Amino acid sequence: MPVALVLLLTLSSVILINGRSYGVGNVCDLGRRPNERPHSVKITDFGAVGDGETLNTLAFQNAVFYLKSFADKGGAQLYVPPGRWLTGSFNLTSHLTLFLEKDAVILASQDPSHWQVADALPSYGRGIDLPGKRYMSLINGDTLHDVVVTGDNGTIDGQGLVWWDRFNSHSLEYSRPHLVEFVSSGNVIVSNLTFLNAPAYTIHSVYCSNLYIHRVTANTSPESPYTIGIVPDSSENVCIQDSSINMGYDAISLKSGWDEYGISYARPTANVQIKNVYLGAASGSSISFGSEMSGGISDVEVRDAHIHNSLSGISFRTTNGRGGYIKEIDISNIHMVNVGTAFLANGSFGTHPDSGFDANAFPLVSHIRLHDIAGENISTAGYFFGTEESPFTSILLSNISLSIKNSDSPADFWQCSYVDGSSEFVVPEPCLELKSFDSSYGRAEAL
């Protein structure tokens, strides 16, 4: 393909606002097809029993160890046939496809002794629930390349109830595990699977690049505490599309490290595209940025999303001491139904990992564009609360129509402090700080 054409394809989804670039390259449109693997084995070849009771951790570990030998021979596939395959945590390897057939269910053990324990991530300095170490995820990839987790709509079930109960009763020994986690890995595909009952996060990518997630379903109970669907964390070139995610807390949450640890690690989340998703978040937000964003979050495009039955629709969260930034975000073509607060931007959200944070590390939240959004049965249009030390700037709202329920107090539709921006064609009318419209600031063009 000629170089000029490649460049044109890469730039075709960039949006300019007041001379600044919004959006990302065609992370999703370029697409990724998994490589054909010349070698394949079944998990039953390693003694696994799919009765839902036999522990198969050793079978998965041995299968992956065996398949490492094919890394330089085009890679290999580990095939999981129909059945209920109970296991503790296990690691993947490079040039591997894990394939779950229809009616295949990988079941996570509910015994903590079947889960390995790992050190805290360096950009966090501690676990998400507790100081110290954390349980490894059920399926792990560390420093890998060319990995596919896919199937014919097979299922990975975290059986998270026991972990939620331990969290609520403060009886955890270490921070809860996730279902799938990739660390410092590249060229990863997760597709065509159903994920249920994650103990904490469903899919967590941290320090990764080139991650493609599509046609996945992720569900947990609405009462599950702080469960999150997909978490791109200090990762770049991420696509999430054609998926349905309904979680107890957030559906999709972008992060990049926590306070002094994230500032020191300095790995941002950037170049993320999210499109054609169906999201619900019972006690959190369908799409959230932060609050752990100390490495920075930028160049994110969200479009064609249906948000329903959520405490908040789209959230930007940070607090003094975080440092970092949330900037160059473009969100459009969103439909919300039964949402508490459509837009929430809070500059005083969240806690600190320890007492070592820098109170003068002020976060930047700027150049956020929200447009072409409709909502029905919305309780509150928006809260935008920056701080005196770090006000939110350059917030653009346009072509937004929200139907507010119990609309007797228009003054409560929007609440704003320490924020500035502009708007046009927004119903109900936003707060004064966002009410003016600057035509030069609001110019939006697709190249």
C-alpha positions in Angstrom: 0.0 0.0 0.0 1.5 3.4 -0.9 2.8 5.4 2.1 0.6 8.3 1.4 -2.6 6.2 1.5 -1.5 4.6 4.8 -1.0 8.1 6.2 -4.4 9.2 5.0 -6.1 6.2 6.6 -4.3 6.9 9.8 -5.4 10.5 10.0 -8.9 10.3 8.6 -10.6 10.2 12.0 -8.7 13.2 13.6 -11.0 16.0 14.6 -9.7 19.6 15.0 -11.1 22.0 17.6 -9.5 25.4 17.7 -6.5 24.0 16.1 -6.1 21.1 18.5 -6.4 17.5 17.5 -9.1 15.4 19.0 -9.9 11.8 18.4 -7.4 9.1 17.5 -6.1 7.2 14.5 -8.3 4.4 13.2 -7.4 2.0 15.9 -10.6 0.0 15.4 -11.2 0.6 11.7 -7.8 -0.9 10.8 -8.9 -4.1 12.6 -6.9 -7.1 13.6 -7.4 -10.7 12.5 -5.9 -13.4 14.7 -3.1 -15.4 13.1 -3.9 -18.9 12.1 -2.0 -21.3 14.4 -0.5 -24.3 12.7 -0.6 -26.4 15.9 -3.5 -27.1 18.2 -4.1 -29.2 21.4 -7.1 -29.8 23.6 -7.0 -29.2 27.3 -8.2 -32.8 27.8 -4.9 -33.9 26.3 -3.4 -32.8 29.6 -5.8 -34.6 31.9 -8.4 -31.9 32.4 -11.9 -32.9 33.4 -14.9 -30.6 32.6 -17.2 -31.7 35.4 -17.2 -28.3 37.3 -15.6 -30.0 40.3 -12.2 -31.3 39.3 -9.5 -28.6 39.7 -7.7 -28.2 36.4 -5.1 -25.6 37.2 -2.2 -28.0 36.6 -3.7 -29.1 33.3 -3.8 -25.5 32.0 -0.3 -24.7 33.3 1.1 -27.8 31.6 -0.7 -27.2 28.4 0.7 -23.6 28.2 4.2 -24.8 29.1 4.0 -27.4 26.3 2.8 -24.8 23.8 5.7 -22.5 24.5 7.8 -24.8 22.3 5.8 -23.8 19.2 6.4 -20.0 19.6 9.0 -20.0 16.9 6.9 -22.4 14.7 3.9 -20.1 14.1 2.4 -20.5 17.5 -0.3 -22.8 18.8 -3.9 -23.0 19.9 -5.2 -24.3 23.2 -8.7 -25.6 22.6 -11.2 -25.8 25.4 -14.2 -28.0 24.5 -17.7 -27.9 26.0 -17.7 -28.5 29.7 -17.2 -26.7 33.0 -13.5 -26.4 33.6 -12.6 -25.4 37.2 -9.2 -23.8 37.6 -7.1 -21.4 39.7 -5.0 -18.7 38.1 -2.7 -19.6 35.2 -0.4 -17.8 32.8 -0.5 -17.6 29.0 2.5 -17.4 26.6 3.3 -15.6 23.4 2.0 -16.7 20.0 -0.9 -18.5 21.7 -4.6 -18.6 21.0 -6.9 -19.7 23.9 -10.1 -20.8 22.2 -13.3 -21.6 24.1 -15.9 -23.6 22.2 -19.6 -22.9 22.5 -20.8 -24.2 25.9 -17.2 -24.3 27.3 -17.0 -22.5 30.6 -13.8 -21.8 32.5 -14.8 -21.6 36.1 -12.7 -19.7 38.6 -12.0 -21.5 41.8 -13.5 -19.9 44.9 -10.6 -21.0 47.1 -8.0 -18.2 47.5 -5.2 -20.8 47.9 -5.7 -21.6 44.2 -4.8 -18.1 43.2 -1.2 -17.0 43.0 -0.1 -13.8 44.7 1.8 -11.0 42.9 3.5 -7.7 43.9 1.6 -4.5 43.5 1.8 -2.8 40.1 4.6 -0.1 40.2 2.3 2.6 39.0 0.0 2.0 42.0 2.4 1.1 44.8 -0.3 -1.1 46.5 -3.3 -3.2 45.7 -6.6 -1.6 44.7 -8.4 -2.8 47.8 -5.6 -3.1 50.4 -2.0 -2.0 50.9 0.5 -4.6 49.8 0.2 -7.5 47.4 -2.6 -8.6 45.2 -4.1 -11.9 43.9 -3.1 -12.6 40.3 -5.8 -12.6 37.8 -7.4 -15.9 36.7 -5.9 -15.7 33.2 -2.6 -13.7 33.0 -0.3 -12.5 30.3 3.0 -10.8 31.4 5.5 -9.4 28.8 3.8 -11.3 26.0 3.3 -10.7 22.2 0.7 -12.0 19.8 -1.9 -13.5 22.1 -5.6 -14.2 21.4 -8.3 -15.1 23.9 -11.4 -16.0 21.8 -14.0 -18.6 21.1 -17.4 -19.4 19.8 -19.1 -17.4 22.6 -17.6 -19.6 25.3 -17.7 -18.3 28.9 -15.2 -17.3 31.6 -17.0 -17.1 35.0 -15.1 -15.6 37.9 -17.7 -16.8 40.5 -17.1 -13.5 42.2 -19.6 -13.7 45.0 -17.2 -15.0 47.5 -14.8 -12.2 46.7 -17.5 -9.6 46.9 -18.5 -10.9 50.3 -14.9 -10.8 51.5 -14.5 -7.3 50.3 -17.7 -6.2 52.0 -16.8 -7.9 55.3 -13.2 -6.6 55.2 -11.8 -10.1 55.3 -9.6 -10.0 52.2 -5.9 -11.0 52.7 -4.8 -9.4 49.5 -6.5 -7.2 46.9 -9.1 -9.0 44.7 -8.0 -10.7 41.5 -9.3 -9.8 38.0 -10.6 -12.2 35.4 -8.1 -11.4 32.6 -5.0 -9.3 32.9 -2.2 -8.4 30.4 0.9 -6.6 31.7 3.6 -5.1 29.5 2.2 -7.0 26.5 1.5 -6.1 22.9 -0.7 -7.2 20.0 -3.5 -8.8 22.1 -7.0 -9.7 20.9 -9.9 -10.6 23.2 -13.1 -11.5 21.3 -16.3 -13.5 21.0 -16.6 -14.5 24.6 -18.9 -13.9 27.6 -17.3 -12.9 30.9 -19.3 -13.3 34.1 -18.9 -12.4 37.8 -15.4 -10.9 37.9 -14.1 -10.5 41.4 -12.9 -7.0 40.5 -12.0 -6.0 36.9 -13.1 -8.2 34.0 -10.3 -7.3 31.5 -7.4 -5.2 32.7 -4.6 -4.1 30.3 -1.7 -2.3 32.0 1.5 -1.1 30.3 0.2 -2.6 27.0 0.0 -1.5 23.4 -2.1 -2.7 20.5 -5.1 -4.2 22.3 -8.2 -5.1 20.4 -11.4 -6.1 22.3 -14.5 -6.8 20.3 -17.7 -8.8 20.5 -17.5 -9.5 24.2 -20.2 -9.6 26.8 -19.3 -8.8 30.4 -21.8 -8.9 33.3 -21.8 -8.9 37.1 -24.5 -8.4 39.6 -25.6 -4.8 40.1 -24.8 -5.2 43.8 -21.2 -6.4 43.2 -18.9 -3.9 44.9 -16.5 -1.9 42.7 -16.5 -4.3 39.8 -15.4 -2.8 36.5 -15.7 -4.2 33.0 -12.8 -3.1 30.8 -9.9 -1.1 32.1 -7.2 0.3 29.7 -4.5 1.3 32.2 -1.3 3.0 31.1 -1.9 1.5 27.7 -1.9 2.8 24.1 -3.6 1.9 20.8 -6.6 0.3 22.3 -9.9 -0.6 20.5 -13.1 -1.6 22.3 -16.1 -2.2 20.1 -19.2 -4.2 19.4 -19.6 -5.2 23.1 -22.1 -5.3 25.9 -20.9 -4.5 29.4 -23.1 -4.3 32.6 -21.3 -4.0 35.9 -21.7 -3.2 39.5 -19.6 -0.1 39.3 -18.0 1.2 36.0 -18.5 -0.4 32.6 -15.4 1.0 30.9 -12.8 2.9 33.0 -9.6 4.5 31.6 -6.7 4.8 34.2 -3.0 5.4 34.3 -1.6 5.1 37.8 -2.1 6.4 41.3 -0.6 9.6 42.7 3.2 9.6 43.2 3.5 6.1 41.8 1.7 6.9 38.6 3.6 10.2 38.2 6.9 8.4 38.6 6.0 5.6 36.3 4.9 8.1 33.7 3.0 5.8 31.3 -0.1 7.4 29.9 -3.2 5.9 28.4 -3.5 7.2 24.9 -4.9 6.6 21.5 -8.1 4.8 22.6 -11.2 4.2 20.4 -14.5 3.0 21.9 -17.5 2.5 19.6 -20.7 0.6 19.2 -21.0 -0.4 22.9 -24.0 -1.1 25.1 -23.1 -0.1 28.7 -24.7 -0.2 32.2 -23.1 0.7 35.5 -25.3 0.3 38.6 -23.4 2.3 41.1 -20.7 4.0 39.0 -20.3 5.3 35.5 -20.7 3.7 32.1 -17.6 5.4 30.9 -15.2 6.9 33.3 -11.8 8.6 33.2 -9.8 8.2 36.4 -9.7 8.8 39.2 -6.3 7.0 39.0 -4.9 9.0 36.1 -1.6 10.2 37.3 0.3 9.1 34.2 -2.2 11.0 32.0 -5.1 10.1 29.7 -5.4 11.7 26.2 -6.5 11.2 22.7 -9.6 9.2 23.3 -12.6 8.9 21.0 -15.9 7.4 22.2 -18.9 7.2 19.8 -22.0 5.2 19.1 -22.6 4.1 22.6 -25.9 3.2 24.4 -25.8 3.9 28.1 -28.6 2.7 30.3 -29.5 2.0 34.0 -26.4 3.8 35.3 -25.7 6.1 38.3 -23.8 8.3 35.9 -23.3 8.2 32.2 -19.8 9.8 31.5 -17.5 10.7 34.4 -14.2 12.5 34.7 -12.6 11.9 38.1 -9.5 13.3 39.8 -8.3 15.1 42.9 -5.4 17.3 44.0 -2.4 15.1 44.5 -3.0 13.1 41.4 -1.0 15.2 38.9 -1.4 13.9 35.4 -4.0 15.1 32.9 -7.2 14.2 31.1 -7.3 16.0 27.8 -8.2 15.7 24.1 -11.3 13.6 24.6 -14.1 13.5 22.0 -17.4 11.8 22.9 -20.3 11.7 20.4 -23.4 9.9 19.2 -24.4 8.7 22.7 -27.9 7.7 23.7 -28.7 7.5 27.4 -31.7 6.0 29.1 -32.4 5.8 32.9 -29.3 7.6 34.0 -28.8 9.5 37.3 -26.3 12.1 36.2 -25.5 12.3 32.5 -22.1 14.1 32.9 -20.1 14.2 36.0 -16.7 15.9 36.3 -15.3 15.9 39.9 -12.0 17.4 40.9 -12.2 16.1 44.4 -12.8 12.4 43.9 -11.1 9.4 45.4 -8.5 8.6 48.0 -4.7 8.4 48.0 -2.6 5.2 48.2 -0.6 6.4 51.2 0.7 9.6 52.8 3.5 10.1 50.3 1.5 11.9 47.7 2.4 15.5 46.6 -0.5 17.8 47.6 0.8 20.3 45.1 0.5 17.8 42.2 -2.6 19.4 40.5 -4.3 17.5 37.7 -5.2 19.0 34.4 -8.6 18.5 32.8 -8.9 20.3 29.6 -10.2 20.1 26.0 -13.1 17.8 26.5 -15.8 17.7 23.7 -19.2 16.2 24.4 -21.6 16.4 21.4 -24.5 14.8 19.6 -25.9 13.2 22.8 -29.5 12.4 23.6 -30.9 11.2 26.9 -34.3 10.1 28.3 -35.3 9.7 31.9 -32.3 11.6 33.2 -32.2 12.8 36.8 -29.5 15.5 36.5 -27.9 16.9 33.3 -24.4 17.6 34.7 -22.1 18.3 37.6 -18.8 20.0 36.7 -16.7 20.6 39.9 -13.1 21.6 39.3 -11.0 23.0 42.1 -9.6 26.5 42.8 -6.1 25.2 42.2 -7.0 23.2 39.1 -10.1 24.4 37.3 -11.5 22.4 34.4 -10.9 24.3 31.1 -12.0 24.2 27.5 -15.1 22.1 28.0 -17.3 22.1 24.9 -20.9 20.9 24.8 -22.9 20.9 21.6 -26.1 19.3 20.2 -27.2 17.8 23.5 -30.8 17.1 24.4 -31.6 15.5 27.8 -35.1 14.8 29.0 -35.0 15.4 32.7 -37.4 13.6 35.0 -39.0 15.5 37.9 -38.1 18.7 36.3 -39.5 21.1 38.8 -36.2 22.7 39.8 -34.3 23.8 36.7 -31.5 25.3 38.8 -30.6 21.7 39.8 -30.2 20.5 36.2 -26.6 21.7 36.1 -24.2 22.6 38.8 -20.8 24.1 38.1 -17.8 25.5 39.9 -14.2 26.2 38.8 -14.9 25.3 35.2 -15.0 27.2 31.9 -16.0 26.3 28.4 -18.7 26.9 25.8 -21.8 25.4 24.4 -24.5 25.5 21.8 -27.8 23.7 21.2 -27.8 22.2 24.7 -31.1 21.4 26.4 -31.6 22.0 29.3 -29.4 25.1 29.2 -26.2 24.5 31.0 -24.7 26.6 33.8 -23.4 30.1 33.1 -19.8 28.9 33.1 -20.6 26.7 30.1 -23.3 28.7 28.5 -21.4 31.0 26.0 -20.4 29.7 22.6 -17.2 30.7 21.0 -17.4 29.9 17.3 -13.6 29.7 16.9 -13.3 27.3 19.9 -16.3 25.3 18.7 -15.0 24.7 15.2 -15.1 21.0 14.5 -13.9 19.5 11.3 -13.1 16.0 10.1 -10.1 16.0 7.9 
